[in-house]
Amino acid sequence: CLDQIGKGRRIQVQRPGFNYTFAHICILNNDKTCIVDDIVHVLEELKAARSSNRTNFAITYPITHLKDGREVYNGHQLGGVTVHSKDRVKSAEAIQLTYYLQAINSLNDMVAEKWESIFCDTVELFQKSNRKIKMYPFTSSSLKEDFQKTSRVSEPLESSQPLCLCLVHNQCEKLCEL
């Protein structure tokens, strides 16, 4: 599950003479790095802790404390949360990720639309080979399609942001054991 989250940022849009990635079309923060949902930082810290066999990092709900001291509110991005004791997350049945893309000129807008299309194709391919996880990509390119998809979704999804990927578990199995 954690590995799948970063795949969207590696999608490439091929144009004559250049391959664009998420880093080329994302909205930048003041540090000139891509703006990503805070939950992505939380999951990256969890992955790093696991890869180095550290057990001192825990996702808490609805606020997680990052090692750099920031407090991250994740109550709007995790759903169906089961907690251990006080507020430590044991599992989450749903997660919402939003990718923020720029549309500053016609080339950038065209590349962003193509990136969204490839992203949705990638989600569909992943979905076909992972039936236990339901993924719902909603894009800013077509609100009409978003509303049509939302009306077919049996689980209620309440928002569609610039490019939003909603992952929802199927049946009793958890999306990510945290």
LOMI-840197 format. One record per residue: x, y, z of N, C-alpha, C in turn; residue number from 1; residue in three letters. Coordinates in Angstrom, 1 decimal. Example, Ala and Ser with C-alpha at 12.3 -4.5 7.8 and 13.67 -1.06 7.14 Angstrom:
BEGIN
+--------+--------+--------+--------+--------+--------+--------+--------+--------+-----+------+
:   n.xx :   n.yy :   n.zz :  ca.xx :  ca.yy :  ca.zz :   c.xx :   c.yy :   c.zz : seq : type :
+--------+--------+--------+--------+--------+--------+--------+--------+--------+-----+------+
:   13.2 :   -5.7 :    7.8 :   12.3 :   -4.5 :    7.8 :   13.2 :   -3.3 :    7.8 :   1 :  ALA :
:   12.8 :   -2.2 :    7.1 :   13.7 :   -1.1 :    7.1 :   12.9 :    0.0 :    7.9 :   2 :  SER :
+--------+--------+--------+--------+--------+--------+--------+--------+--------+-----+------+
END
This chain:
BEGIN
+--------+--------+--------+--------+--------+--------+--------+--------+--------+-----+------+
:   n.xx :   n.yy :   n.zz :  ca.xx :  ca.yy :  ca.zz :   c.xx :   c.yy :   c.zz : seq : type :
+--------+--------+--------+--------+--------+--------+--------+--------+--------+-----+------+
:    0.8 :   -1.2 :    0.0 :    0.0 :    0.0 :    0.0 :    0.9 :    1.3 :    0.0 :   1 :  CYS :
:    1.9 :    1.3 :    0.9 :    2.7 :    2.5 :    1.0 :    3.5 :    2.8 :   -0.3 :   2 :  LEU :
:    3.9 :    1.7 :   -1.0 :    4.6 :    1.9 :   -2.3 :    3.8 :    2.4 :   -3.4 :   3 :  ASP :
:    2.5 :    2.1 :   -3.4 :    1.6 :    2.6 :   -4.4 :    1.4 :    4.1 :   -4.3 :   4 :  GLN :
:    1.4 :    4.6 :   -3.2 :    1.1 :    6.0 :   -3.0 :    2.1 :    6.9 :   -3.8 :   5 :  ILE :
:    3.4 :    6.6 :   -3.9 :    4.4 :    7.4 :   -4.6 :    4.4 :    7.2 :   -6.1 :   6 :  GLY :
:    3.7 :    6.2 :   -6.6 :    3.7 :    5.9 :   -8.0 :    3.2 :    7.1 :   -8.9 :   7 :  LYS :
:    2.2 :    7.8 :   -8.4 :    1.6 :    8.9 :   -9.2 :    2.6 :   10.0 :   -9.5 :   8 :  GLY :
:    3.6 :   10.2 :   -8.6 :    4.6 :   11.2 :   -8.8 :    5.6 :   10.8 :   -9.8 :   9 :  ARG :
:    5.7 :    9.5 :  -10.2 :    6.6 :    9.0 :  -11.1 :    6.1 :    8.9 :  -12.5 :  10 :  ARG :
:    4.8 :    9.2 :  -12.7 :    4.2 :    9.2 :  -14.1 :    4.9 :   10.2 :  -15.0 :  11 :  ILE :
:    5.1 :    9.8 :  -16.2 :    5.8 :   10.7 :  -17.2 :    4.9 :   11.0 :  -18.3 :  12 :  GLN :
:    4.9 :   12.3 :  -18.8 :    4.1 :   12.7 :  -20.0 :    5.2 :   13.0 :  -21.0 :  13 :  VAL :
:    5.2 :   12.3 :  -22.1 :    6.2 :   12.5 :  -23.1 :    5.7 :   13.5 :  -24.1 :  14 :  GLN :
:    6.6 :   14.5 :  -24.3 :    6.4 :   15.5 :  -25.3 :    7.7 :   15.6 :  -26.2 :  15 :  ARG :
:    7.6 :   16.1 :  -27.4 :    8.8 :   16.2 :  -28.2 :    9.9 :   16.9 :  -27.4 :  16 :  PRO :
:   11.0 :   16.2 :  -27.2 :   12.2 :   16.8 :  -26.6 :   12.2 :   16.8 :  -25.1 :  17 :  GLY :
:   11.1 :   16.3 :  -24.4 :   11.1 :   16.4 :  -23.0 :   10.1 :   15.4 :  -22.4 :  18 :  PHE :
:   10.4 :   14.8 :  -21.3 :    9.5 :   14.0 :  -20.5 :    9.1 :   14.7 :  -19.2 :  19 :  ASN :
:    7.9 :   15.1 :  -19.1 :    7.4 :   15.8 :  -17.9 :    7.0 :   14.8 :  -16.8 :  20 :  TYR :
:    7.3 :   15.1 :  -15.6 :    6.8 :   14.3 :  -14.4 :    6.0 :   15.2 :  -13.5 :  21 :  THR :
:    5.5 :   14.6 :  -12.5 :    4.7 :   15.4 :  -11.5 :    5.5 :   16.6 :  -11.0 :  22 :  PHE :
:    6.8 :   16.5 :  -10.8 :    7.6 :   17.6 :  -10.3 :    7.6 :   18.8 :  -11.2 :  23 :  ALA :
:    7.4 :   18.5 :  -12.5 :    7.4 :   19.6 :  -13.5 :    6.0 :   20.4 :  -13.5 :  24 :  HIS :
:    5.0 :   19.7 :  -13.1 :    3.6 :   20.4 :  -13.2 :    2.9 :   20.6 :  -11.9 :  25 :  ILE :
:    3.6 :   20.2 :  -10.8 :    2.9 :   20.4 :   -9.5 :    2.9 :   21.9 :   -9.1 :  26 :  CYS :
:    2.1 :   22.2 :   -8.2 :    2.1 :   23.5 :   -7.5 :    3.2 :   23.5 :   -6.5 :  27 :  ILE :
:    4.0 :   24.5 :   -6.5 :    5.2 :   24.6 :   -5.6 :    4.9 :   25.4 :   -4.4 :  28 :  LEU :
:    5.5 :   25.0 :   -3.3 :    5.4 :   25.8 :   -2.1 :    6.6 :   26.8 :   -2.0 :  29 :  ASN :
:    6.7 :   27.5 :   -0.9 :    7.8 :   28.5 :   -0.8 :    9.2 :   28.0 :   -0.9 :  30 :  ASN :
:    9.3 :   26.7 :   -0.6 :   10.7 :   26.0 :   -0.7 :   10.9 :   25.5 :   -2.1 :  31 :  ASP :
:   10.0 :   25.8 :   -3.0 :   10.2 :   25.3 :   -4.4 :   10.1 :   23.8 :   -4.5 :  32 :  LYS :
:    9.4 :   23.2 :   -3.6 :    9.1 :   21.7 :   -3.7 :    7.6 :   21.5 :   -3.9 :  33 :  THR :
:    7.2 :   20.4 :   -4.5 :    5.8 :   20.1 :   -4.8 :    5.0 :   20.1 :   -3.5 :  34 :  CYS :
:    3.8 :   20.7 :   -3.6 :    2.9 :   20.6 :   -2.5 :    2.2 :   19.3 :   -2.5 :  35 :  ILE :
:    2.3 :   18.5 :   -1.5 :    1.6 :   17.2 :   -1.4 :    0.8 :   17.2 :   -0.1 :  36 :  VAL :
:   -0.2 :   16.4 :    0.0 :   -1.0 :   16.2 :    1.2 :   -0.1 :   15.9 :    2.4 :  37 :  ASP :
:   -0.4 :   16.4 :    3.5 :    0.3 :   16.1 :    4.7 :    0.3 :   14.6 :    5.0 :  38 :  ASP :
:   -0.8 :   13.9 :    4.7 :   -0.8 :   12.4 :    4.9 :    0.3 :   11.7 :    4.2 :  39 :  ILE :
:    0.8 :   12.3 :    3.0 :    1.9 :   11.7 :    2.3 :    3.1 :   11.7 :    3.1 :  40 :  VAL :
:    3.4 :   12.9 :    3.8 :    4.5 :   13.0 :    4.7 :    4.5 :   12.0 :    5.8 :  41 :  HIS :
:    3.3 :   11.8 :    6.4 :    3.1 :   10.8 :    7.5 :    3.4 :    9.4 :    7.0 :  42 :  VAL :
:    2.9 :    9.1 :    5.8 :    3.1 :    7.7 :    5.3 :    4.6 :    7.5 :    4.9 :  43 :  LEU :
:    5.3 :    8.6 :    4.4 :    6.7 :    8.5 :    4.1 :    7.5 :    8.3 :    5.4 :  44 :  GLU :
:    7.2 :    8.9 :    6.4 :    7.9 :    8.7 :    7.7 :    7.6 :    7.3 :    8.2 :  45 :  GLU :
:    6.4 :    6.8 :    8.1 :    6.1 :    5.5 :    8.5 :    6.9 :    4.5 :    7.7 :  46 :  LEU :
:    7.0 :    4.7 :    6.4 :    7.8 :    3.8 :    5.5 :    9.3 :    3.8 :    5.9 :  47 :  LYS :
:    9.8 :    5.0 :    6.1 :   11.2 :    5.1 :    6.5 :   11.5 :    4.4 :    7.9 :  48 :  ALA :
:   10.6 :    4.6 :    8.8 :   10.7 :    4.0 :   10.1 :   10.7 :    2.4 :    9.9 :  49 :  ALA :
:    9.8 :    1.9 :    9.1 :    9.8 :    0.5 :    8.9 :   11.0 :    0.0 :    8.2 :  50 :  ARG :
:   11.5 :    0.7 :    7.2 :   12.7 :    0.2 :    6.5 :   13.9 :    0.2 :    7.3 :  51 :  SER :
:   14.0 :    1.0 :    8.4 :   15.1 :    1.0 :    9.2 :   14.8 :    0.3 :   10.6 :  52 :  SER :
:   13.8 :   -0.4 :   10.6 :   13.4 :   -1.3 :   11.7 :   13.2 :   -0.4 :   13.0 :  53 :  ASN :
:   12.7 :    0.8 :   12.8 :   12.4 :    1.7 :   14.0 :   11.0 :    1.5 :   14.4 :  54 :  ARG :
:   10.7 :    1.4 :   15.6 :    9.3 :    1.2 :   16.0 :    8.8 :    2.4 :   16.8 :  55 :  THR :
:    9.5 :    3.5 :   16.8 :    9.1 :    4.7 :   17.6 :    8.2 :    5.6 :   16.8 :  56 :  ASN :
:    7.8 :    5.4 :   15.6 :    6.9 :    6.2 :   14.9 :    5.5 :    5.6 :   14.8 :  57 :  PHE :
:    4.5 :    6.3 :   15.2 :    3.2 :    5.8 :   15.1 :    2.3 :    6.9 :   14.5 :  58 :  ALA :
:    1.3 :    6.5 :   13.7 :    0.3 :    7.4 :   13.2 :   -0.8 :    7.5 :   14.3 :  59 :  ILE :
:   -1.1 :    8.7 :   14.6 :   -2.1 :    8.9 :   15.6 :   -3.3 :    9.7 :   14.9 :  60 :  THR :
:   -4.4 :    9.5 :   15.4 :   -5.6 :   10.1 :   14.8 :   -6.4 :   10.9 :   15.8 :  61 :  TYR :
:   -6.8 :   12.1 :   15.4 :   -6.8 :   12.7 :   14.1 :   -5.5 :   13.5 :   13.8 :  62 :  PRO :
:   -4.6 :   13.6 :   14.8 :   -3.4 :   14.4 :   14.6 :   -2.2 :   13.6 :   14.8 :  63 :  ILE :
:   -1.2 :   13.6 :   13.8 :    0.0 :   12.9 :   13.9 :    1.2 :   13.9 :   14.1 :  64 :  THR :
:    2.1 :   13.6 :   14.9 :    3.3 :   14.5 :   15.1 :    4.5 :   13.9 :   14.2 :  65 :  HIS :
:    5.0 :   14.8 :   13.3 :    6.1 :   14.4 :   12.5 :    7.4 :   14.6 :   13.2 :  66 :  LEU :
:    8.5 :   14.0 :   12.7 :    9.8 :   14.1 :   13.4 :   10.3 :   15.5 :   13.4 :  67 :  LYS :
:    9.9 :   16.3 :   12.4 :   10.4 :   17.7 :   12.3 :    9.6 :   18.6 :   13.2 :  68 :  ASP :
:    8.7 :   18.1 :   14.0 :    7.9 :   18.9 :   15.0 :    6.5 :   19.3 :   14.5 :  69 :  GLY :
:    6.2 :   19.1 :   13.2 :    4.9 :   19.6 :   12.7 :    3.8 :   18.6 :   13.2 :  70 :  ARG :
:    2.7 :   19.2 :   13.4 :    1.5 :   18.5 :   13.7 :    0.6 :   18.4 :   12.4 :  71 :  GLU :
:    0.2 :   17.2 :   12.1 :   -0.5 :   17.0 :   10.8 :   -1.9 :   16.5 :   11.2 :  72 :  VAL :
:   -2.9 :   17.2 :   10.7 :   -4.3 :   16.8 :   10.9 :   -4.6 :   15.9 :    9.7 :  73 :  TYR :
:   -5.0 :   14.6 :   10.1 :   -5.3 :   13.6 :    9.0 :   -6.7 :   13.2 :    9.1 :  74 :  ASN :
:   -7.5 :   13.8 :    9.9 :   -8.9 :   13.4 :   10.1 :   -9.8 :   13.5 :    8.8 :  75 :  GLY :
:   -9.4 :   14.3 :    7.9 :  -10.2 :   14.5 :    6.7 :   -9.6 :   13.6 :    5.5 :  76 :  HIS :
:   -8.5 :   12.9 :    5.8 :   -7.9 :   12.1 :    4.7 :   -7.9 :   10.6 :    5.0 :  77 :  GLN :
:   -8.2 :   10.2 :    6.3 :   -8.4 :    8.8 :    6.6 :   -9.8 :    8.5 :    7.0 :  78 :  LEU :
:  -10.3 :    7.4 :    6.6 :  -11.6 :    7.0 :    6.9 :  -11.7 :    5.6 :    7.5 :  79 :  GLY :
:  -12.7 :    5.3 :    8.3 :  -12.8 :    4.0 :    8.8 :  -11.7 :    3.6 :    9.7 :  80 :  GLY :
:  -11.2 :    4.5 :   10.5 :  -10.0 :    4.4 :   11.3 :  -10.3 :    3.5 :   12.6 :  81 :  VAL :
:   -9.5 :    2.5 :   12.8 :   -9.5 :    1.8 :   14.1 :   -8.2 :    2.1 :   14.8 :  82 :  THR :
:   -8.4 :    2.5 :   16.1 :   -7.3 :    2.9 :   16.9 :   -6.9 :    1.9 :   18.0 :  83 :  VAL :
:   -5.6 :    1.8 :   18.4 :   -5.2 :    1.1 :   19.6 :   -5.3 :    2.1 :   20.7 :  84 :  HIS :
:   -5.4 :    1.6 :   21.8 :   -5.5 :    2.5 :   23.0 :   -6.0 :    3.9 :   22.7 :  85 :  SER :
:   -5.4 :    4.9 :   23.2 :   -5.9 :    6.3 :   23.1 :   -6.1 :    6.7 :   21.6 :  86 :  LYS :
:   -5.1 :    7.0 :   20.8 :   -5.3 :    7.6 :   19.5 :   -4.4 :    7.0 :   18.4 :  87 :  ASP :
:   -3.6 :    5.9 :   18.8 :   -2.7 :    5.3 :   17.8 :   -3.5 :    4.5 :   16.8 :  88 :  ARG :
:   -3.2 :    4.8 :   15.5 :   -4.0 :    4.1 :   14.4 :   -3.5 :    2.7 :   14.3 :  89 :  VAL :
:   -4.5 :    1.8 :   14.3 :   -4.2 :    0.4 :   14.0 :   -4.4 :    0.1 :   12.5 :  90 :  LYS :
:   -5.5 :    0.6 :   12.0 :   -5.8 :    0.4 :   10.5 :   -6.7 :    1.6 :   10.0 :  91 :  SER :
:   -6.7 :    1.7 :    8.7 :   -7.6 :    2.7 :    8.1 :   -8.2 :    2.0 :    6.9 :  92 :  ALA :
:   -9.5 :    2.1 :    6.7 :  -10.2 :    1.5 :    5.6 :  -10.2 :    2.4 :    4.3 :  93 :  GLU :
:   -9.9 :    3.7 :    4.5 :   -9.9 :    4.6 :    3.3 :   -8.9 :    5.7 :    3.5 :  94 :  ALA :
:   -8.4 :    6.1 :    2.4 :   -7.4 :    7.2 :    2.4 :   -7.7 :    8.1 :    1.2 :  95 :  ILE :
:   -7.6 :    9.4 :    1.4 :   -7.8 :   10.3 :    0.3 :   -6.5 :   11.0 :    0.0 :  96 :  GLN :
:   -6.0 :   11.0 :   -1.2 :   -4.8 :   11.7 :   -1.6 :   -5.2 :   12.7 :   -2.7 :  97 :  LEU :
:   -4.6 :   13.9 :   -2.6 :   -4.9 :   14.9 :   -3.6 :   -3.5 :   15.3 :   -4.2 :  98 :  THR :
:   -3.5 :   15.4 :   -5.6 :   -2.3 :   15.9 :   -6.3 :   -2.6 :   17.3 :   -6.8 :  99 :  TYR :
:   -1.8 :   18.2 :   -6.5 :   -2.1 :   19.6 :   -6.9 :   -1.2 :   20.0 :   -8.1 : 100 :  TYR :
:   -1.9 :   20.2 :   -9.3 :   -1.3 :   20.5 :  -10.5 :   -1.5 :   22.0 :  -10.9 : 101 :  LEU :
:   -0.4 :   22.5 :  -11.5 :   -0.5 :   23.9 :  -12.0 :   -1.2 :   24.0 :  -13.4 : 102 :  GLN :
:   -1.7 :   25.1 :  -13.7 :   -2.3 :   25.4 :  -15.0 :   -1.9 :   26.8 :  -15.3 : 103 :  ALA :
:   -0.6 :   27.1 :  -15.5 :   -0.1 :   28.5 :  -15.6 :    0.0 :   28.9 :  -17.1 : 104 :  ILE :
:    0.0 :   28.0 :  -18.0 :    0.0 :   28.3 :  -19.4 :   -0.6 :   27.2 :  -20.2 : 105 :  ASN :
:   -0.8 :   27.3 :  -21.5 :   -1.5 :   26.3 :  -22.3 :   -0.7 :   25.0 :  -22.4 : 106 :  SER :
:    0.7 :   25.1 :  -22.5 :    1.5 :   23.9 :  -22.5 :    1.4 :   23.1 :  -21.2 : 107 :  LEU :
:    1.5 :   23.9 :  -20.1 :    1.4 :   23.3 :  -18.8 :    0.0 :   22.6 :  -18.6 : 108 :  ASN :
:   -1.0 :   23.3 :  -19.0 :   -2.4 :   22.8 :  -18.9 :   -2.6 :   21.5 :  -19.7 : 109 :  ASP :
:   -2.0 :   21.5 :  -20.9 :   -2.1 :   20.3 :  -21.7 :   -1.3 :   19.1 :  -21.1 : 110 :  MET :
:   -0.1 :   19.4 :  -20.6 :    0.7 :   18.3 :  -19.9 :   -0.1 :   17.8 :  -18.7 : 111 :  VAL :
:   -0.7 :   18.8 :  -17.9 :   -1.4 :   18.4 :  -16.7 :   -2.6 :   17.5 :  -17.0 : 112 :  ALA :
:   -3.3 :   17.8 :  -18.1 :   -4.5 :   17.0 :  -18.5 :   -4.0 :   15.6 :  -18.9 : 113 :  GLU :
:   -2.9 :   15.6 :  -19.7 :   -2.3 :   14.3 :  -20.1 :   -1.9 :   13.5 :  -18.9 : 114 :  LYS :
:   -1.3 :   14.1 :  -17.9 :   -0.8 :   13.5 :  -16.7 :   -2.0 :   12.9 :  -15.9 : 115 :  TRP :
:   -3.1 :   13.7 :  -15.8 :   -4.3 :   13.2 :  -15.2 :   -4.8 :   11.9 :  -15.9 : 116 :  GLU :
:   -4.8 :   12.0 :  -17.2 :   -5.3 :   10.8 :  -18.0 :   -4.5 :    9.6 :  -17.8 : 117 :  SER :
:   -3.2 :    9.7 :  -17.8 :   -2.3 :    8.6 :  -17.5 :   -2.5 :    8.1 :  -16.1 : 118 :  ILE :
:   -2.6 :    9.1 :  -15.2 :   -2.9 :    8.7 :  -13.8 :   -4.1 :    7.8 :  -13.7 : 119 :  PHE :
:   -5.2 :    8.3 :  -14.3 :   -6.4 :    7.5 :  -14.2 :   -6.3 :    6.1 :  -14.9 : 120 :  CYS :
:   -5.5 :    6.0 :  -16.0 :   -5.3 :    4.7 :  -16.6 :   -4.4 :    3.8 :  -15.7 : 121 :  ASP :
:   -3.5 :    4.5 :  -15.0 :   -2.6 :    3.7 :  -14.0 :   -3.5 :    3.2 :  -12.9 : 122 :  THR :
:   -4.4 :    4.0 :  -12.4 :   -5.3 :    3.6 :  -11.3 :   -6.2 :    2.4 :  -11.8 : 123 :  VAL :
:   -6.7 :    2.5 :  -13.0 :   -7.5 :    1.4 :  -13.5 :   -6.7 :    0.1 :  -13.6 : 124 :  GLU :
:   -5.5 :    0.2 :  -14.1 :   -4.6 :   -1.0 :  -14.2 :   -4.4 :   -1.6 :  -12.8 : 125 :  LEU :
:   -4.0 :   -0.8 :  -11.9 :   -3.8 :   -1.2 :  -10.5 :   -5.1 :   -1.9 :   -9.9 : 126 :  PHE :
:   -6.2 :   -1.3 :  -10.2 :   -7.5 :   -1.8 :   -9.7 :   -7.7 :   -3.2 :  -10.2 : 127 :  GLN :
:   -7.4 :   -3.4 :  -11.5 :   -7.7 :   -4.7 :  -12.1 :   -6.9 :   -5.8 :  -11.5 : 128 :  LYS :
:   -5.7 :   -5.5 :  -11.0 :   -4.9 :   -6.6 :  -10.4 :   -5.0 :   -6.6 :   -8.9 : 129 :  SER :
:   -5.7 :   -5.7 :   -8.3 :   -5.9 :   -5.6 :   -6.8 :   -7.3 :   -5.4 :   -6.5 : 130 :  ASN :
:   -8.1 :   -6.4 :   -6.6 :   -9.6 :   -6.3 :   -6.5 :  -10.0 :   -6.0 :   -5.1 : 131 :  ARG :
:   -9.2 :   -6.2 :   -4.1 :   -9.6 :   -6.0 :   -2.7 :   -9.5 :   -4.5 :   -2.3 : 132 :  LYS :
:   -8.9 :   -3.7 :   -3.1 :   -8.8 :   -2.3 :   -2.9 :   -9.5 :   -1.6 :   -4.0 : 133 :  ILE :
:  -10.4 :   -0.7 :   -3.6 :  -11.2 :    0.1 :   -4.6 :  -10.6 :    1.4 :   -4.7 : 134 :  LYS :
:  -10.3 :    1.9 :   -5.9 :   -9.7 :    3.2 :   -6.1 :  -10.6 :    4.0 :   -7.0 : 135 :  MET :
:  -10.8 :    5.3 :   -6.6 :  -11.7 :    6.2 :   -7.3 :  -10.9 :    7.5 :   -7.6 : 136 :  TYR :
:  -10.4 :    7.6 :   -8.9 :   -9.8 :    8.9 :   -9.2 :  -10.8 :    9.9 :   -9.7 : 137 :  PRO :
:  -10.7 :   11.1 :   -9.1 :  -11.5 :   12.2 :   -9.5 :  -10.6 :   13.3 :  -10.0 : 138 :  PHE :
:  -10.9 :   13.8 :  -11.2 :  -10.0 :   14.9 :  -11.7 :  -10.7 :   16.2 :  -11.9 : 139 :  THR :
:   -9.9 :   17.2 :  -12.1 :  -10.5 :   18.5 :  -12.4 :  -10.8 :   18.7 :  -13.9 : 140 :  SER :
:  -10.3 :   17.7 :  -14.7 :  -10.6 :   17.8 :  -16.1 :  -12.0 :   17.7 :  -16.5 : 141 :  SER :
:  -12.7 :   16.9 :  -15.8 :  -14.1 :   16.7 :  -16.2 :  -15.0 :   16.5 :  -15.0 : 142 :  SER :
:  -15.6 :   17.5 :  -14.5 :  -16.5 :   17.4 :  -13.4 :  -17.7 :   16.5 :  -13.8 : 143 :  LEU :
:  -18.1 :   16.6 :  -15.0 :  -19.3 :   15.7 :  -15.5 :  -18.9 :   14.3 :  -15.2 : 144 :  LYS :
:  -17.7 :   13.8 :  -15.6 :  -17.3 :   12.4 :  -15.4 :  -17.2 :   12.2 :  -13.9 : 145 :  GLU :
:  -16.7 :   13.1 :  -13.1 :  -16.6 :   12.9 :  -11.6 :  -18.0 :   12.7 :  -11.0 : 146 :  ASP :
:  -19.0 :   13.5 :  -11.4 :  -20.3 :   13.3 :  -10.8 :  -20.9 :   12.0 :  -11.3 : 147 :  PHE :
:  -20.7 :   11.6 :  -12.5 :  -21.2 :   10.3 :  -13.0 :  -20.5 :    9.2 :  -12.2 : 148 :  GLN :
:  -19.2 :    9.2 :  -11.9 :  -18.5 :    8.2 :  -11.2 :  -19.0 :    8.2 :   -9.7 : 149 :  LYS :
:  -19.2 :    9.4 :   -9.2 :  -19.6 :    9.5 :   -7.8 :  -21.0 :    8.9 :   -7.6 : 150 :  THR :
:  -21.9 :    9.1 :   -8.6 :  -23.2 :    8.5 :   -8.4 :  -23.2 :    7.0 :   -8.5 : 151 :  SER :
:  -22.2 :    6.4 :   -9.1 :  -22.1 :    5.0 :   -9.2 :  -21.3 :    4.3 :   -8.0 : 152 :  ARG :
:  -20.7 :    5.2 :   -7.2 :  -19.9 :    4.7 :   -6.1 :  -20.9 :    4.3 :   -4.9 : 153 :  VAL :
:  -20.7 :    3.1 :   -4.4 :  -21.6 :    2.7 :   -3.4 :  -21.3 :    3.3 :   -2.0 : 154 :  SER :
:  -20.0 :    3.5 :   -1.8 :  -19.5 :    4.2 :   -0.6 :  -19.6 :    5.7 :   -0.8 : 155 :  GLU :
:  -20.1 :    6.4 :    0.2 :  -20.3 :    7.9 :   -0.1 :  -18.9 :    8.6 :    0.0 : 156 :  PRO :
:  -18.6 :    9.3 :   -1.1 :  -17.4 :   10.1 :   -1.2 :  -17.8 :   11.6 :   -1.2 : 157 :  LEU :
:  -17.3 :   12.4 :   -0.4 :  -17.9 :   13.7 :   -0.2 :  -17.2 :   14.8 :   -1.0 : 158 :  GLU :
:  -15.9 :   14.6 :   -1.5 :  -15.3 :   15.7 :   -2.1 :  -14.5 :   15.3 :   -3.4 : 159 :  SER :
:  -14.4 :   16.2 :   -4.3 :  -13.6 :   16.0 :   -5.4 :  -12.7 :   17.3 :   -5.5 : 160 :  SER :
:  -11.4 :   17.1 :   -5.4 :  -10.5 :   18.2 :   -5.4 :   -9.7 :   18.2 :   -6.7 : 161 :  GLN :
:   -8.7 :   19.1 :   -6.8 :   -8.0 :   19.2 :   -8.1 :   -7.7 :   17.8 :   -8.8 : 162 :  PRO :
:   -7.1 :   16.9 :   -8.1 :   -6.9 :   15.6 :   -8.6 :   -6.9 :   14.7 :   -7.3 : 163 :  LEU :
:   -7.9 :   14.0 :   -7.1 :   -8.1 :   13.3 :   -5.9 :   -8.2 :   11.8 :   -6.1 : 164 :  CYS :
:   -7.5 :   11.1 :   -5.4 :   -7.5 :    9.6 :   -5.4 :   -8.1 :    9.1 :   -4.1 : 165 :  LEU :
:   -9.3 :    8.5 :   -4.2 :   -9.9 :    7.9 :   -3.0 :   -9.7 :    6.4 :   -3.0 : 166 :  CYS :
:   -9.1 :    5.9 :   -2.0 :   -8.9 :    4.4 :   -1.9 :   -9.9 :    3.9 :   -0.8 : 167 :  LEU :
:  -10.7 :    2.9 :   -1.1 :  -11.6 :    2.4 :   -0.2 :  -11.5 :    0.9 :   -0.1 : 168 :  VAL :
:  -11.5 :    0.4 :    1.1 :  -11.4 :   -1.1 :    1.2 :  -12.6 :   -1.8 :    0.7 : 169 :  HIS :
:  -12.5 :   -3.1 :    0.4 :  -13.6 :   -3.9 :    0.0 :  -13.8 :   -5.0 :    1.0 : 170 :  ASN :
:  -15.1 :   -5.1 :    1.4 :  -15.5 :   -6.1 :    2.4 :  -14.8 :   -5.8 :    3.8 : 171 :  GLN :
:  -14.2 :   -6.9 :    4.4 :  -13.7 :   -6.8 :    5.7 :  -12.3 :   -6.4 :    5.8 : 172 :  CYS :
:  -11.6 :   -6.5 :    4.7 :  -10.1 :   -6.4 :    4.7 :   -9.7 :   -4.9 :    4.8 : 173 :  GLU :
:   -8.7 :   -4.6 :    5.5 :   -8.2 :   -3.2 :    5.7 :   -7.3 :   -2.8 :    4.6 : 174 :  LYS :
:   -7.4 :   -1.5 :    4.2 :   -6.6 :   -1.0 :    3.1 :   -5.1 :   -1.0 :    3.5 : 175 :  LEU :
:   -4.8 :   -0.5 :    4.6 :   -3.4 :   -0.5 :    5.1 :   -3.4 :   -0.9 :    6.5 : 176 :  CYS :
:   -2.7 :   -1.9 :    6.9 :   -2.5 :   -2.1 :    8.3 :   -1.4 :   -1.2 :    8.8 : 177 :  GLU :
:   -1.7 :   -0.3 :    9.6 :   -0.7 :    0.7 :   10.0 :   -0.1 :    0.3 :   11.3 : 178 :  LEU :
+--------+--------+--------+--------+--------+--------+--------+--------+--------+-----+------+
END
